[in-house]
Amino acid sequence: MKIFTPINSYSDLKNELDYVKHNPYTFLNNLFVDYTLWENAFDEGRILIYKTNNALWILKRNNGFCDLFYSCSDLEGFKHDLVIILDDLDQPTIVTTFYKELIDEVKEFEYITTNFKIYSTFNRMSNSNFDSIKEHIPNNQIKQANYEDIPQIQCLFNKVFDKYDDKIPDNNLLKHYIKNEYVRVIRNDDKVIACLIATIKGATSQFQYITINDEYQNRGYGSIMMKEYLYDIYKDYVKRSLLWVKSNNTSAIKYYSKHGFKNEGLHKTIMIYGV
């Protein structure tokens, strides 16, 4: 890596993130601020930064690939920087964009068309109607996860999710979720057979993951956990739940629709370089 450099301290990184949060560049931005997640990655030495007059680029190294985050003032600057950045990358790299117009324009930019491919697209769904679960009776099969569950949760996720577009959480992130967010499991004896993870920020919950062990599929565990999750956030005065689902995953879209989620018409696209 030549143009990306380590940042000196977490306080320096936080200052950069604060600037983006409070004074975001006006045109393009996929840099969303969750300080705990960034701090964990910084502590592990996985954060590199590249700053220009018009943009901030942050590279977060993962297990065998990188995530590329940006906050940029204009499309031409984005294209100019990206040409330089792609020449500097040495691992498969993910760029997530929420701008359809950016995707369309970037496709016309031959350098990017040649080097990037669209890996997957997602639809956003939301649920703000909790009437159906107000009388829900809590299920005693569902328990708060603990740190001892992490290896089994990680094993479940690795079997089901795609590391590029589903962003499989590592051990430190799972610890953060268990300590600070909403993580529920169902156990059969000491075996974790199902897990659901969500985050709660104010009046909004972001539904992150749900997975069921293959041996226990089609037994209703997913619906049990979803109803419990919606009931729990309703009790905590959450006004809506959001989730992202792959656009071509019709069975998942049908499942979430059954539980009151509706398509919002918002999309994100995962673009990948080097695979």
Secondary structure as UniProt FT lines:
FT   STRAND          5..6
FT   HELIX           10..22
FT   STRAND          28..29
FT   HELIX           35..43
FT   TURN            44..45
FT   STRAND          47..51
FT   STRAND          55..61
FT   STRAND          66..72
FT   HELIX           75..88
FT   STRAND          93..97
FT   HELIX           100..107
FT   HELIX           110..115
FT   STRAND          116..127
FT   HELIX           131..133
FT   TURN            134..135
FT   TURN            140..141
FT   STRAND          142..144
FT   HELIX           147..149
FT   HELIX           150..160
FT   TURN            163..165
FT   HELIX           171..180
FT   STRAND          182..188
FT   TURN            189..190
FT   STRAND          191..201
FT   TURN            202..203
FT   STRAND          204..212
FT   HELIX           214..216
FT   TURN            217..218
FT   HELIX           221..235
FT   TURN            236..237
FT   STRAND          240..246
FT   TURN            247..248
FT   HELIX           250..258
FT   TURN            259..260
FT   STRAND          262..273
//
